Amino acid sequence: MPENDQPISAPEPMGPKPPSPLVPPGVWSALSWVRDLAFSVLIAVILIVFIYQPVKVEGTSMMPTLTDQERIFINKFTYHFGLGSIERGDMVVFWFPLDPSKSYIKRVIGIPGDVVYIEACQVFVNGKALAEDYVPEDYRDRISWETHRIPPDQFFVLGDHRNSSSDSRTWGFVKRDAIYGKAVFVYWPLEKMGRLH
């Protein structure tokens, strides 16, 4: 019998000790953060390359809807993959017919097959006056434009700032394959952030 009442320690277990972790927990946390960041960047790249593209508005031809130096997102997916048709009223981004190295943004007024003419700033489409609430009275002009039928796969486009816009009245129609995006959202300046109509 033992000579005192001191507890006896349990014998150590047989066999090798379990290895201590090689990577500290803090490193695993950092690696997890890097993984999440890389995944987020990948998703952003996919969105920008295939769906949304940020662009800067240059010029005043789309005022008051869009002003000079505003930043907007355009949707490249809808038109490129044929999931949506180009409709009258859409604000589209396209390669300028007279210089394909430049991009323009205008509003679609006439689609293929439409008969369009302008009488002293009033636009007529297929014999009916087009209601254009997006063109303030101060931004209208008094220029007329003779009757034209829009050819297949081409579009008649105008700027909202009619007396300060170079558009289809001057250089003609825009071909379908030159149109690569639809303006959908203003993200800068913050006070104008929101969807475009």
MARTIGU-731761 format. One record per residue: y, x, z of N, C-alpha, C, CB in turn. Coordinates in steps of 0.2 Angstrom, whole numbers, padded with zeros to 4 digits, always signed. Glycine has a CB too. Layout:
N
YXZYXZYXZYXZ...
This chain:
197
-0006+0004+0000+0000+0000+0000+0006+0004+0000+0000-0005+0006+0011+0002-0003+0017+0006-0003+0020+0006+0004+0022+0003-0008+0024+0012+0005+0027+0013+0012+0033+0009+0013+0028+0020+0013+0036+0006+0008+0042+0002+0009+0042-0004+0004+0049+0006+0007+0047-0008+0005+0047-0014+0001+0051-0014-0006+0050-0020+0005+0053-0008-0008+0057-0007-0014+0053-0010-0020+0059+0000-0015+0056-0014-0025+0053-0016-0030+0050-0011-0035+0057-0021-0034+0045-0012-0038+0042-0008-0043+0044-0010-0050+0034-0007-0042+0047-0005-0054+0049-0006-0060+0043-0008-0065+0053-0001-0063+0044-0012-0070+0038-0014-0074+0037-0008-0079+0040-0020-0078+0031-0007-0081+0030-0001-0085+0033-0002-0092+0022+0000-0086+0035+0003-0095+0038+0002-0102+0033+0000-0107+0041+0009-0104+0035-0004-0112+0030-0006-0117+0028-0001-0121+0033-0012-0121+0021-0001-0123+0018+0004-0127+0021+0003-0134+0011+0004-0127+0021+0009-0138+0023+0008-0145+0030+0011-0146+0022+0001-0148+0032+0012-0153+0039+0014-0154+0044+0009-0152+0039+0016-0161+0050+0011-0151+0056+0007-0149+0058+0004-0156+0061+0010-0146+0061-0002-0156+0064-0005-0162+0070-0001-0164+0066-0013-0161+0071+0000-0171+0076+0004-0173+0083+0001-0171+0076+0006-0180+0088+0005-0170+0095+0002-0169+0098+0000-0176+0099+0007-0165+0102-0005-0176+0105-0006-0183+0109+0000-0186+0109-0012-0183+0108+0001-0192+0111+0007-0195+0118+0005-0197+0107+0009-0202+0120-0001-0198+0127-0003-0200+0130-0007-0195+0127-0007-0207+0135-0005-0192+0138-0009-0187+0140-0016-0189+0145-0005-0184+0141-0021-0184+0142-0028-0186+0149-0028-0190+0143-0032-0180+0154-0024-0188+0161-0024-0191+0160-0023-0198+0165-0020-0188+0156-0018-0200+0155-0017-0207+0152-0023-0211+0151-0010-0208+0147-0026-0208+0144-0032-0212+0150-0037-0213+0139-0035-0208+0154-0038-0208+0160-0043-0209+0164-0041-0214+0164-0043-0202+0166-0034-0215+0170-0032-0220+0167-0033-0227+0172-0025-0219+0161-0031-0227+0157-0032-0234+0157-0040-0236+0150-0030-0233+0156-0044-0231+0156-0051-0232+0163-0054-0235+0154-0055-0226+0168-0051-0232+0175-0052-0234+0176-0050-0242+0180-0049-0230+0174-0044-0243+0174-0041-0250+0171-0045-0255+0172-0034-0250+0165-0048-0253+0161-0052-0257+0164-0058-0259+0154-0053-0254+0167-0061-0254+0170-0068-0255+0177-0067-0259+0173-0071-0248+0180-0061-0258+0186-0060-0262+0184-0059-0269+0190-0054-0259+0179-0055-0271+0177-0054-0277+0175-0060-0281+0171-0049-0278+0171-0065-0277+0169-0071-0280+0175-0075-0282+0165-0075-0275+0180-0075-0277+0187-0079-0279+0190-0076-0285+0191-0079-0273+0190-0070-0285+0194-0067-0291+0190-0068-0298+0194-0059-0291+0183-0068-0297+0179-0070-0303+0181-0077-0305+0172-0069-0302+0181-0082-0301+0183-0089-0302+0190-0089-0305+0182-0093-0296+0195-0086-0302+0201-0086-0305+0202-0083-0312+0206-0082-0301+0198-0078-0314+0198-0075-0320+0195-0080-0325+0194-0069-0321+0189-0084-0323+0186-0089-0328+0191-0094-0329+0180-0091-0324+0195-0097-0324+0200-0102-0325+0205-0100-0329+0203-0104-0318+0208-0094-0329+0213-0091-0333+0211-0090-0340+0216-0085-0330+0205-0087-0341+0203-0085-0347+0201-0091-0351+0198-0080-0347+0197-0096-0348+0194-0101-0352+0197-0108-0351+0187-0102-0350+0201-0109-0346+0204-0116-0344+0211-0116-0344+0200-0119-0338+0214-0113-0339+0221-0113-0338+0224-0106-0339+0223-0116-0331+0230-0106-0342+0234-0100-0343+0241-0101-0340+0233-0098-0350+0243-0096-0336+0250-0097-0334+0255-0094-0340+0252-0093-0328+0260-0098-0341+0265-0095-0347+0272-0096-0344+0264-0099-0353+0277-0093-0347+0284-0093-0345+0288-0097-0351+0287-0086-0343+0292-0102-0349+0296-0105-0354+0302-0101-0355+0298-0112-0351+0303-0100-0362+0309-0096-0364+0313-0101-0369+0307-0090-0367+0319-0102-0367+0324-0106-0371+0325-0113-0368+0321-0107-0378+0329-0116-0371+0331-0123-0369+0329-0129-0373+0339-0123-0368+0325-0128-0378+0323-0133-0382+0319-0139-0379+0319-0130-0388+0316-0138-0373+0312-0143-0370+0316-0146-0364+0306-0141-0368+0322-0145-0363+0326-0148-0358+0327-0155-0359+0333-0144-0357+0327-0159-0354+0327-0157-0347+0320-0157-0344+0331-0162-0343+0315-0158-0348+0308-0158-0345+0306-0151-0343+0303-0161-0351+0308-0146-0347+0306-0139-0345+0313-0135-0346+0300-0136-0349+0314-0131-0342+0320-0127-0342+0318-0119-0343+0324-0128-0336+0323-0115-0345+0322-0108-0347+0319-0105-0340+0329-0105-0349+0314-0101-0341+0311-0096-0336+0307-0100-0331+0317-0093-0332+0306-0106-0332+0301-0110-0328+0294-0107-0330+0301-0117-0329+0289-0108-0325+0282-0106-0326+0278-0112-0326+0280-0100-0320+0274-0112-0330+0269-0118-0331+0262-0116-0332+0272-0123-0337+0257-0120-0331+0250-0119-0333+0249-0123-0339+0245-0121-0327+0245-0120-0344+0243-0124-0350+0236-0124-0350+0246-0121-0357+0233-0130-0352+0226-0131-0352+0223-0129-0359+0224-0139-0350+0219-0124-0359+0217-0122-0366+0210-0125-0367+0216-0114-0366+0207-0127-0362+0200-0130-0363+0199-0136-0367+0197-0131-0356+0204-0141-0365+0203-0148-0369+0203-0147-0376+0209-0152-0366+0208-0144-0379+0209-0144-0386+0204-0139-0389+0216-0142-0388+0202-0134-0386+0198-0128-0389+0191-0131-0390+0198-0122-0385+0188-0135-0385+0182-0137-0386+0181-0144-0388+0178-0136-0379+0187-0147-0390+0186-0154-0393+0185-0159-0388+0181-0154-0398+0186-0158-0382+0185-0163-0377+0190-0168-0376+0184-0160-0370+0196-0167-0379+0202-0171-0379+0205-0171-0386+0206-0170-0373+0208-0176-0388+0212-0176-0394+0219-0175-0393+0211-0183-0398+0223-0172-0398+0230-0171-0397+0233-0178-0398+0232-0166-0402+0237-0180-0394+0240-0187-0394+0248-0186-0394+0238-0191-0388+0251-0192-0397+0258-0192-0397+0261-0192-0390+0260-0199-0401+0265-0188-0389+0268-0187-0382+0266-0181-0379+0267-0193-0378+0260-0178-0381+0258-0172-0378+0263-0166-0379+0251-0170-0381+0264-0162-0374+0268-0156-0375+0263-0150-0376+0272-0154-0368+0263-0147-0382+0258-0142-0384+0261-0135-0385+0255-0145-0391+0257-0130-0384+0259-0124-0386+0255-0121-0392+0257-0119-0379+0258-0118-0396+0255-0116-0403+0258-0110-0406+0256-0122-0408+0255-0107-0410+0257-0101-0414+0263-0104-0419+0252-0097-0417+0268-0101-0419+0274-0103-0423+0272-0102-0430+0280-0099-0421+0273-0107-0435+0270-0106-0442+0274-0101-0446+0272-0113-0445+0280-0099-0444+0283-0094-0448+0282-0087-0445+0291-0096-0448+0280-0086-0439+0278-0080-0436+0273-0081-0431+0285-0077-0433+0266-0080-0433+0261-0082-0429+0260-0077-0423+0254-0081-0432+0264-0072-0422+0264-0068-0416+0268-0071-0410+0267-0061-0418+0272-0077-0412+0276-0080-0407+0273-0087-0405+0283-0081-0409+0274-0089-0399+0271-0095-0397+0277-0100-0395+0267-0095-0390+0277-0106-0397+0282-0111-0396+0279-0117-0392+0285-0114-0403+0283-0120-0388+0281-0126-0385+0285-0132-0387+0281-0126-0377+0282-0138-0389+0286-0144-0392+0282-0150-0390+0287-0143-0399+0285-0156-0391+0281-0162-0390+0279-0165-0396+0286-0167-0386+0273-0167-0396+0270-0170-0402+0273-0177-0403+0262-0171-0402+0276-0178-0409+0279-0185-0411+0275-0188-0416+0286-0183-0414+0272-0185-0421+0268-0188-0426+0261-0184-0427+0271-0187-0433+0256-0188-0427+0249-0186-0428+0247-0187-0435+0244-0189-0423+0241-0184-0437+0239-0185-0444+0238-0192-0446+0232-0181-0445+0241-0193-0452+0241-0200-0455+0248-0204-0453+0236-0204-0453+0251-0202-0448+0257-0206-0447+0263-0205-0452+0260-0203-0440+0267-0210-0453+0273-0210-0457+0279-0209-0452+0273-0216-0462+0283-0204-0453+0288-0203-0448+0295-0202-0452+0287-0196-0444+0300-0205-0449+0307-0203-0452+0312-0204-0446+0309-0208-0458+0318-0201-0447+0323-0201-0442+0329-0204-0445+0324-0194-0438+0332-0209-0441+0339-0211-0443+0344-0210-0438+0338-0219-0445+0348-0205-0439+0354-0204-0434+0351-0204-0427+0359-0210-0434+0346-0199-0426+0343-0197-0420+0337-0202-0417+0348-0197-0414+0337-0208-0420+0331-0213-0418+0325-0211-0423+0333-0220-0419+0320-0210-0419+0313-0208-0422+0309-0214-0424+0309-0203-0418+0307-0215-0430+0302-0220-0432+0296-0218-0433+0305-0225-0437+0290-0221-0431+0283-0219-0432+0280-0225-0434+0280-0216-0426+0277-0225-0441+0274-0230-0444+0278-0237-0443+0267-0232-0440+0285-0236-0445+0289-0242-0445+0292-0244-0439+0286-0247-0449+0290-0241-0433+0292-0244-0427+0296-0238-0423+0286-0246-0422+0302-0240-0420+0306-0236-0416+0302-0233-0410+0313-0239-0414+0302-0226-0410+0299-0223-0404+0303-0223-0398+0297-0216-0406+0300-0225-0392+0304-0225-0386+0303-0218-0383+0301-0231-0381+0309-0215-0382+0309-0208-0379+0313-0207-0373+0311-0203-0385+0310-0209-0368+0314-0209-0361+0315-0202-0359+0310-0213-0356+0311-0197-0362+0312-0190-0360+0318-0187-0363+0305-0187-0361+0321-0190-0368+0327-0187-0371+0333-0191-0369+0326-0188-0379+0337-0187-0365+0343-0190-0362+0348-0191-0368+0347-0186-0357+0353-0196-0367+0358-0197-0372+0362-0191-0374+0363-0203-0370+0364-0187-0369+0368-0181-0371+0364-0175-0375+0370-0178-0364+0357-0176-0375+0353-0171-0378+0351-0173-0385+0347-0170-0374+0353-0179-0387+0352-0182-0394+0357-0179-0399+0352-0189-0394+0355-0179-0406+0359-0178-0411+0360-0183-0416+0357-0171-0415+0363-0183-0421+0364-0188-0426+0361-0186-0433+0372-0190-0426+0356-0182-0433+0353-0180-0439+0348-0184-0441+0351-0173-0438+0348-0186-0447+0342-0190-0450+0337-0185-0454+0345-0195-0455+0331-0188-0455+0326-0184-0458+0322-0189-0462+0321-0181-0452+0321-0187-0468+0318-0192-0473+0311-0193-0471+0318-0189-0480+0308-0198-0475+0301-0201-0473+0296-0196-0475+0300-0208-0476+0291-0194-0471+0285-0190-0472+0279-0193-0469+0287-0183-0470+0274-0192-0473+0267-0194-0470+0264-0188-0468+0262-0198-0476+0262-0188-0462+0259-0182-0459+0252-0180-0462+0258-0182-0451+0251-0174-0465+0245-0172-0468+0239-0172-0463+0246-0166-0472+0233-0172-0466+0227-0171-0461+0227-0165-0458+0220-0172-0465+0225-0165-0451+0225-0159-0447+0232-0156-0446+0220-0154-0450+0237-0159-0446+0244-0157-0445+0247-0161-0441+0247-0155-0452+0253-0159-0437+0256-0163-0432+0264-0161-0433+0254-0161-0425+0268-0167-0432+0275-0166-0432+0277-0166-0425+0278-0173-0435+0281-0160-0423+0283-0159-0416+0291-0158-0416+0280-0152-0414+0293-0160-0410+0300-0160-0409+0302-0157-0402+0304-0166-0410+0307-0154-0401+0309-0152-0394+0313-0158-0391+0314-0146-0394+0313-0158-0384+0316-0164-0381+0324-0163-0381+0314-0164-0373+0326-0157-0382+0333-0156-0382+0335-0156-0390+0335-0149-0379+0336-0162-0393+0336-0162-0400+0342-0159-0403+0337-0170-0401+0347-0158-0400+0353-0154-0403+0353-0147-0401+0360-0157-0401+0347-0144-0399+0346-0137-0397+0339-0135-0398+0349-0135-0390+0336-0138-0403+0329-0136-0404+0327-0135-0412+0325-0142-0402+0324-0129-0413+0321-0128-0419+0314-0131-0419+0321-0120-0421+0313-0135-0424+0306-0139-0423+0304-0141-0430+0306-0145-0419+0300-0146-0431+0297-0148-0437+0302-0151-0442+0292-0153-0436+0308-0153-0440+0313-0155-0444+0315-0149-0449+0319-0158-0440+0315-0143-0446+0317-0137-0449+0312-0133-0453+0320-0132-0444+0306-0132-0450+0301-0128-0453+0294-0131-0454+0300-0122-0448+0294-0138-0453+0288-0141-0456+0283-0143-0450+0285-0138-0461+0277-0145-0452+0272-0147-0448+0268-0141-0445+0267-0151-0452+0264-0143-0439+0260-0138-0436+0253-0139-0437+0262-0137-0428+0249-0134-0440+0242-0135-0441+0238-0136-0435+0239-0129-0445+0233-0140-0435+0229-0141-0429+0226-0134-0426+0223-0145-0431+0224-0130-0430+0221-0123-0428+0226-0119-0425+0217-0120-0433+0232-0120-0425+0237-0116-0422+0239-0118-0415+0244-0116-0427+0237-0124-0413+0238-0127-0407+0233-0125-0402+0239-0135-0407+0235-0121-0397+0229-0119-0392+0230-0121-0385+0230-0111-0393+0235-0125-0383+0235-0127-0376+0240-0133-0375+0238-0121-0372+0239-0136-0370+0243-0142-0368+0246-0141-0361+0238-0149-0367+0253-0141-0361+0256-0140-0355+0255-0146-0350+0264-0140-0356+0252-0144-0344+0250-0148-0339+0253-0148-0332+0243-0148-0338+0256-0142-0330+0258-0142-0323+0264-0136-0322+0252-0140-0319+0269-0138-0319+0274-0133-0317+0273-0130-0310+0281-0136-0317+0272-0124-0310+0271-0121-0303+0277-0116-0300+0265-0116-0303+0282-0115-0305+0288-0112-0302+0294-0114-0307+0287-0104-0303+0300-0116-0303+0301-0115-0296+0298-0120-0292+0309-0115-0295+0297-0119-0286+0294-0123-0281+0296-0130-0281+0293-0120-0274+0303-0131-0282+0306-0138-0281+0304-0142-0287+0313-0137-0280+0302-0139-0292+0299-0143-0298+0292-0143-0299+0303-0141-0305+0288-0141-0294+0281-0141-0295+0278-0148-0295+0278-0137-0288+0274-0148-0300+0270-0155-0301+0268-0155-0308+0275-0160-0300+0264-0161-0310+0261-0162-0316+0267-0164-0321+0256-0168-0316+0265-0162-0327+0270-0164-0333+0267-0170-0337+0270-0158-0338+0272-0174-0339+0270-0180-0342+0274-0180-0349+0272-0186-0338
